Amino acid sequence: MNLRFTVSVEELGARDVVADNAEALVEAFERMHPEVGAAVGASLNDGVLEVTFSVSALTLGRAARKANKIFIDSAVESGLKPAPIKGIEVEVDLGPTPLQRRLRLRRHRRSDGSWQMPSFAHGLWL
């Protein structure tokens, strides 16, 4: 199963820092996990940086664990200051019609100063 993850990170997409942050993040993905074909964009009005990358796995749970590791590896490698994850979208390629589903995040956020992926409400993200 092929899945495309889009992780939205708050604060890193502000107009005055977005170009440098986007470059740092995409270069980190290219160094750490070039196989995922990461692309970085931003929502300047919201100050959100979005990174999209692809993962292949046999199950959604395995894909989520793999995506978690890929994102954390690359975020740490980027040297960017850890920032809150605003949301994660997952698009599943089921053939000719992709299924896109926005997974609901648990409300509490960790703030220990390190990169953390949030937990999904249904317990998918570990």
KAVEN-V990524 format. One line per field, one symbol per residue. phi: phi as a letter, one per 40 degrees, with the letter a starting at -180 (. if undefined). burial: 1 if it has 9 or more other C-alpha atoms within 8 Angstrom, else 0. Layout:
phi: ???
burial: ???
This chain:
phi: .bbbbbbbbcgcbcdcbcccccccccccccccacccfcbbbabcccgbcbbbabbbacbccccccccdccccdcccccgccdbcccabbbbbcbhcbcbbbcccccccbcbcgbcbccccccgccb
burial: 111111111111110011001101111111011100010101110011111111101000011111110101111101010011100111111100010000101100000000100111100110
